[in-house]
Amino acid sequence: MEKFVIQGGPPLSGEIIAAGNKNAALPILAACLLTDEEVVLTNVPRIRDTETQIAVLEGIGVRAEWSAVNELRLRAHSITSTAPDEVLSERIRASFLLAGPLLARFGEARMPPPGGDFIGRRRLDPHLDAFRDMGARVEGEREVVVSRPPNGLQPCGIFMDEPSVMATENALMAAALTPGPTTIGNAACEPHVQDLARLLVRMGAQIDGIGSNVITVHGRDRLGGAEHRICADHIEVASFMALAAATRGELRIRDAQPDDLITIRRHFRRLGLQSMVEGDDVLVPPDQALEVRDDLGDAIPKIDDGPWPAFPADLTSIALALATQARGTILIFEKMFENRLFFVDKLVAMGARITLCDPHRAIVSGPSRLHGERVESPDIRAGMAMLIAALCADGTSEIGNVVQIDRGYERIDERLRNLGARIERVAVEPVLA
């Protein structure tokens, strides 16, 4: 086990290159199962979640080889099982993304329960409903077995009862290897869903409506190999924007794909975070006087999340931490996950003025003078929120369970040190009972 020891105060300044999108990499890794040819991926983030997904794939026979620091070669030409390893699958929710490709290509997927952050209920029903719409048989409760009908999966119309990102991705992959047109209505259209669709096009599928909530996949009976560069991680870019602003630093984020940040930058402006776009880069100017911009009539503003292109749920924790350093009062309304905000007691212990109204709403009044504290990271984004708080706090903070942060942010301590942060990774001796 490891922890971060952080001395707060220094502004984070300099340049950083955006890492590959974690939530694009995970389904794209699973998509290698759709072909027996080689798939070459670049800009793959080297984080715990991608390493686990690769291990799950290797466990069923996929050959995976790192050919450069962030370049991965995958080939699924000799699959030995359609049942991913249960222990590995329980580490990440994205293990369930193997279901669609295994079903479409091999006729069966025997899926153990997936893991992931405990941020609230995350239904598998939209995935299974999509498979049923295509004619698949679904059995089981804890272990779910999905099997292809004798005449194969059928192209059809699918309507998601919620715009689930992973269910849309599973449906996209299954439809790509099902000849004929399949239309997915109420589809998720986040940047990572779009990136998966772009890979499937390179593999030979025809997809209309990429970036919209109605996607039509003209599937093929065979898909080929492809080369693909994973898009920038807009969640990481926004996290670094917040880190720079909270510590009053000046930061240039290179290769940030600004088109994916339009809504995010608008919401951050409600907290006084100003940013500029230069080509593919995003710049955060120094010494920002963060101040909440009230709504018309001096009404208390809010930042609320929703399906794309609304403000991403993965950034509500980051926005809440940033709000502790902005003058004024704002409501953070996390609509999607009922446990996401349960980490705020850790920020309160550091001196933040936050009222948790209910599982979905928190009122933040700032600016708060934070002080160092010992805290634990319950999930990826809460861990980043605590990093933001620790880096602008007085004194020394310790953040435990940093494995959660490592799941979503590549070499975060090293990259922060390059920007001037005083942060060290320290081994923690296990406590014996």
Secondary structure, DSSP 8 states (H G I E B T S, - for coil): -EEEEEE------EEEE--B-HHHHHHHHHHGGG-SSEEEEES---SHHHHHHHHHHHHTT-EEEEEETTEEEEE-SS---SS--HHHHTT-GGGGGGHHHHHHHHSEEEE-------SS---SHHHHHHHHHTT-EEE-SSSEEEE--TT-----EEE-SS--HHHHHHHHHHHHTSSEEEEEES----HHHHHHHHHHHHHT-EEE-TTSSEEEEEE-S----EEEE--B-HHHHHHHHHHHHHTT--EEEES--GGGGHHHHHHHHTTT---EEETTEEEE-SS---B---BTTTB--EEEB-STTSB-GGGHHHHHHHHTTSBEEEEEE--S-TTGGGGHHHHHHTT-EEEEEETTEEEEEE----B--EEE--SHHHHHHHHHHHHTSBSEEEEE-THHHHTTSTTHHHHHHTTT-EEEEEE------
